[in-house]
Amino acid sequence: MPALTFNNVSKTFGDNTVIKAFNADIHDGEFLVLLGPSGCGKSTLLRMIAGLSDITSGDLLFDGDVANDWEPKQRGVAFVFQTYALYPHMTVRENIAFPLVMDAFRKWYHLPVVNIIARHRLMKRQDIAERTLKMARQLELEPLLDRRPASLSGGQRQRVALARALVRNPSLYLLDEPLSNLDAKLRTQMRSEISALHHKVGKTFVYVTHDQVEAMTMASRIIIMDKGVVQQVDTPDNVYDNPANTFVARFIGSPPMNLIPASLRADGLRLSGEIAVDHAAPLPGRREATFGIRPEKLELKAEGEGRLPARVAVVERLGAETVVGCRLVTARGHAEELLIEHDLVFVRVSGNPKMQIGETCSLDYRAEDVLWFDIDNGQRLS
Amino acid sequence: MPFKKLTLKLLRYLLIGVLVVLAGFPVYWMATTALSLNSELYGSGQVIWPQVQNLPELWRELGQVPIGLWLFNTLLIAAGGTVLSLTLGSLAGYALSRFRFHGRGLVGFLLFMTQVVPEALILVPLYAMFITFGLLNSLTGLVLANVGFSLPVACFVLKGAMDAVPYEIEESAIIDNCPRFGVLTMIILPLIMPSIAAAAVVAFFAGWNEFLFASTFLMDRENWPASVGLASFVGQYETPMSAVMGAALVFSIPAIVFFLLIQRKIVAGLTAGAVKG
């Protein structure tokens, strides 16, 4: 199985740099997720691994060999496209068997008309027919083998695309947002199926998504990207608990991490410039920083009992838990204009706390749950 | 069935009937004329109904000319032009659709320009070229001359269809170890069958109806296509109208059969994409 290494890989389209000096290692057998908002360059990166897009500068190494100019065939990868890219004029059986048939093709089989005869003969070859059937059974596609893609549902098409990728037994699987066209229920089901498949085949998977839930539930490691730049490479737990910067802090988690500007004054620490808090941990060596805390680390308390006075603005009841959006109350009133990006501080509480919009309350936290970020560049402060 | 619905249905059928009569009457009149005697056509006047008893007379008149050979020549010219146009047109269309290269726009422009130049304008230079290359009085030369006009049309039609085929399908085939030529023949061409059928119709009928080049470049009566043969019926003092119409009827039958064979594909092409797939 190949280990992949990116050495300062960049990609530009005209004047537009999509990927800037990308450095990363992808280990054998891991499930690596490329996560980021739309347009961050993650699909371009996947296409560069597959050999479908050229690398502008830098090196891509397959097991230590520079593979920048390798043809897709040399790389031995399987690719599942976002749109599935099934061959509409072929049956499910023909779609799944196509990579095997192509592997068995000789040069002169590609002549028009000859290729039709050759394809039909190869489809009947025992090893190809057996492997196709085995893969169809594995993904529960056997009853659909003689149907064309147009008559299949989204989930079935997605399974056909997966079957076609898996049937060749490649060493590296590349998946480009394969679940984005499915409904929520099917997406959850397919998520588990792909994870199970990874465990079963034990090959390297590189999976592109903009959905953090997919990334958190499936990945062994996540590479978070923004505007063509890697923001953090780490395990899902570490990405959530120890985000490298405010972008990761806000991108991972729903609702995202609360980020509040904080400053150290002569009379103590102040949040949002107004709220004086009795904080045990002083700001690490600077006068201003961003105070970050996950919604589930905040405690919702009655008015006057917590360190941060607040007023309820949004209540989202999700059944087992409730997400309460609060505005911090300062001496001048609401401090929403001073909060970074969003004007609400979210608290996740279990059950239904029966809060009403407009109700005053207070928020509290443990000092060790607070993460500090540079107020200018957003980088995590150690 | 409510009265209003019934009336609308009747009106619809009436309109279709009128259109069928309008389209079919020339063919019917051609058959009636073919089965009339020349004495009737130039004397007492044509009978409206086909006179089947005159069939042996028509058969005798058509037997005097090599109409079978002419039809075969026409078929060679039309089929040869169609095959060549579709083969080269699909290769050129694929290159223009998928590859970015210097002069791509210029190639497209030059192909388009061939449709702007009237055939009659290039007749003389083409004649000189044919003499140089020894293509005069040969069916091969005529096929090449026709392809010069039908190839750009085929190329544009096929390029347009290939543009609509998603890149991902092609890339997927490349990942599956299919070489470029295989991608074209096994993936792209089957997906654009309706457009291939449309281009085939254009190329086939351009060759089938060709007259100007054929009457100029082909001297021997044995090499004539049916269009030139038909024109040869017209004499200075006499034109056997029934034989002309009879030959024209025979001439049109293979073309109609070809169109009927291919029309389902074209209709499928016209309706493709009308609904979300």
Interface residues (C-beta under 8 A of the other chain):
Chain A: A50 L52 P72 K73 V77 A78 F79 F81 Q82 T83 A85 L86 Y87 P88 H89 F98 P99 M102 D103 F105 H110 L111 P112 N115 R119 A150 R164 R168
Chain B: P166 E168 I169 E171 S172 A173 I174 I175 D176 N177 C178 P179 F181 G182 T185 M186 I187 L189 P190 L191 G277
